[in-house]
Amino acid sequence: MSENTEPTLHDEHIQINPIKYVFVLLALIALTLLNTGLAFLPLGVFHGVFAVGIAVVEALMVILFFMHIYWSSRLMKLTVAAGFFTFLVLVVMTLTDYTSRAWGLW
């Protein structure tokens, strides 16, 4: 193993406990139910903001645990973080455009 104390997927003896996957799955299901429950609340224009926020958290969980980025090298984490940052910039720009088009209607 390398000098780093955290094992990576490229080390020979790493074993990921299946219980972690169950917890992540339960968290994803809970967030999906939360997102569905928020759809029935009168939040006005904030429906989209909360829905996208929950979706971003769910995407982070999938990226980190199901795509094994949590246990990957720093270079892989940096690459994925750059892509995720680009995704966030596009989402923020889209929401900004969406909320600015209907001035006075909401």
C-alpha positions in Angstrom: 0.0 0.0 0.0 1.2 3.6 -0.6 2.2 6.1 2.1 -1.3 7.5 2.1 -3.3 6.1 5.0 -6.5 5.8 3.0 -6.7 2.8 0.7 -7.7 3.3 -2.9 -9.3 1.1 -5.4 -6.0 0.4 -7.0 -4.6 -1.2 -3.9 -4.8 -5.0 -3.8 -6.6 -5.5 -0.5 -9.4 -3.0 -0.5 -12.8 -4.4 0.3 -15.9 -2.2 0.2 -18.5 -3.4 2.7 -21.8 -4.0 1.0 -23.5 -2.4 4.0 -22.2 0.9 2.8 -24.1 0.4 -0.5 -27.3 -0.4 1.4 -27.0 2.9 3.5 -26.3 4.9 0.3 -29.3 3.2 -1.4 -31.5 4.0 1.7 -30.3 7.6 1.7 -31.1 7.9 -2.1 -34.6 6.5 -1.5 -35.2 8.9 1.4 -34.1 11.9 -0.7 -36.3 10.8 -3.5 -39.3 10.5 -1.1 -38.4 14.0 0.3 -38.3 15.4 -3.2 -41.7 13.8 -3.9 -43.1 15.1 -0.6 -41.9 18.7 -1.3 -43.8 18.6 -4.6 -47.1 18.7 -2.6 -46.0 21.7 -0.4 -46.9 25.3 -1.5 -43.3 26.5 -2.1 -44.0 28.8 -5.0 -41.0 29.5 -7.2 -38.7 27.6 -4.9 -40.0 24.2 -6.1 -37.3 24.1 -8.7 -34.6 25.2 -6.4 -35.3 22.6 -3.8 -35.8 19.9 -6.4 -32.4 20.7 -8.1 -30.7 20.9 -4.7 -31.9 17.5 -3.7 -30.9 16.1 -7.2 -27.4 17.5 -6.8 -27.0 15.8 -3.4 -28.3 12.5 -4.9 -25.8 12.9 -7.9 -23.0 13.5 -5.5 -23.8 10.3 -3.6 -24.0 8.3 -6.8 -20.7 9.8 -8.0 -18.8 9.3 -4.7 -20.0 5.8 -3.8 -21.5 4.0 -6.8 -18.8 5.3 -9.1 -16.1 4.6 -6.5 -14.7 8.1 -6.6 -14.5 8.3 -2.8 -11.8 5.6 -2.9 -10.0 6.8 -6.0 -6.8 8.8 -6.5 -6.5 12.5 -6.0 -6.2 13.1 -9.8 -9.5 11.2 -10.4 -11.2 13.2 -7.7 -9.9 16.5 -9.2 -11.1 15.4 -12.6 -14.6 14.5 -11.4 -14.8 17.7 -9.2 -14.0 19.8 -12.3 -16.7 18.1 -14.3 -19.2 18.4 -11.4 -18.3 22.1 -10.9 -19.0 22.7 -14.6 -22.3 20.9 -14.2 -23.2 23.2 -11.2 -22.3 26.3 -13.2 -24.6 25.2 -16.0 -27.5 24.4 -13.5 -27.1 27.8 -11.8 -27.1 29.7 -15.1 -30.2 27.7 -16.2 -32.0 28.5 -13.0 -31.0 32.2 -13.2 -32.4 32.4 -16.8 -35.5 30.5 -15.8 -36.3 32.8 -12.9 -35.5 36.0 -14.8 -38.0 35.4 -17.7 -41.2 35.8 -15.8 -40.8 39.1 -14.0 -43.9 39.9 -12.0 -45.6 36.6 -12.7 -44.4 34.9 -9.6 
